[in-house]
């Protein structure tokens, strides 16, 4: 009597949510270069320092540049927690760029006022911080694009070649 084959190993979250969709796209004719550009631009748009704007920004930029929307929106969801942290980083960089004194703004305070107060109250309290964050985001955008694009390009191209060999 033959032993029963062991069940396949459970695939990790990253495999199911990141790698498998990329593999599926590579096998459907989306080029490795397009995926790499989409990952870089999607990361940049997903870290835009304003709550609620990243989905629309990814949608608009993705449509304008003909990028893969499922990758952009998945990346946007995955980077949500990092976006919240980066808002404070962007505020601090912007304060430094503009020579403003360091504010006492915290992520918790931003989130609380965003949820509990009116939009005008939110703008009154954090308008200048938003300008600082936006300035820093624009200044750091080329660096962020490079930090994602340069290391992911050879990885995605290698994955693409490997998939082509297997099919």
N, C-alpha and C positions, 0 to 999 in steps of 0.2 A: 504494500500500500504506500502510495506517494504522500509525502507530507504536504499539507496545504500551504500555498504560498502566503508569505506574510503580507499583511495589509500595507498599502503604500503609506509612507511617512506623511504625517500632517504637514502641509505647507505653511510656512510662516506668514505672518501678517504682511511683511514687506514683499514676499514672493507673490502672494495673492493680489495685493493692492498696487504694487509698483511694477515689479518685474514682469508678471504675466501680461498686464495690459500693454506694456512696451513691446514684449515679444509678439503679441497679437498684432500690433500695429506694424511691426517690422515685416511680418509675414503677409500683410495686406497691402504692401506697396508704399507705405510711408517710409521715407528714407531716414537713415540714421542721422544725417545732418539736420533734417527738419525736427526730429525729436530732440536733438541736442539744443537747438535754438529755442524750441518750445520750453524746455526745462529751464533754460537761462532766463528767458523773458518772463515766463510764468513765476519764477522765484522773485524776480524784481517786482512784478505787479502784485504778487501776494504779500509782499512786505511793505507796500504803500502804507504810510503811517496814519491812515484815517479809517476808523471803524465803518464797516458797511460799504466801503467803496471798492474793495479788492475784487469782488465777484464781477461787478460791472466793468472795472478796469480790465480784468482778464478777458471778459467777453468782448469788449470793444477792440482792444489791442489784438486779440486773437482773430477776430473777424477781419480787421484791417490788414493783418499780416498773413492771413490764411493759415493759422496755426490750429493744431488739434485741440478742440474744446474739452474733450474728456480729460486729457492730460492737464490742461490749464486749471480746470475746476477741481480736479482731484488734488493737485499740488496746492491750490489755494486752501482747501480744507485741511490738508496735512500741516501747512505752515501757519495756520491760525494762531496757535499758542506762541510761536516764535514772533509773529507780527506784534502781538501785545507787548512782549518784552522789548522788541526793537523800537517801539514807539518812544519809550523812555531814552533809549540809546540815541535815537535820532534827535530828540529834544535837546539832550546834553551836547551833542555835536553841533547842532544849530546855534545853541547859546554861545558856544565857543567861537563859531564862525562869526556871529554877529557881535561878539564882545559883550554880550549880556551877562548879567550875574546869574549864577546858578539858581534856578527856581526850586521851590520845594514840592514840585509836582511829583506825585507817585502814580503808578499804574492803578492801584486800588482806588485812588481818588478820581482819576479819569473815568474809570469804569462806573464808579458810584454815581458821579454827576451825570454821566451819559445815560444811565438807566433811570435815575430818579428826578432829574431836573428837566426843564424845557430846553429846547435846542438853542434858543437865544441865550439862556443862562450858561449853557455849555460853551457857546462861542465867546461870551464875555469872560469866562474864567480861563479858557484855554486857547483863545484865538492866537495870541502871540506864540504860545508853545507850539501850536499847529504850524505856524509860519516857520518856526525854527526847525521843526521836524521835517517839513516839506523841503526846506533848503538843504538839509543834510541828506535827505533821500536823493535829491537830484544830484548833489555833488558826489555821493558815493555810488550812484547807479552804474557807471562804467566799471568800477572795481567789483561790484557785486555780480554783474554780468560775467566778467572775466573769471571770478572765483567759482562760478557754477559751470560756465561753458568749457574752460580749459581742461579741468580734470574729467568732466563727464564725456567730452568728445571722444577720447580714445576708448573709454569703457563702452559707450554705446556703439561705436564702430566695430569694436571687437565682438560684442554681442551679436551685431548684425551679421558679421562674417560667419560666426559660429552657427547661427540659425540657418543661413544659406547652405552651409555644408551639410547640415542635418536633413534639409528638405530635398 
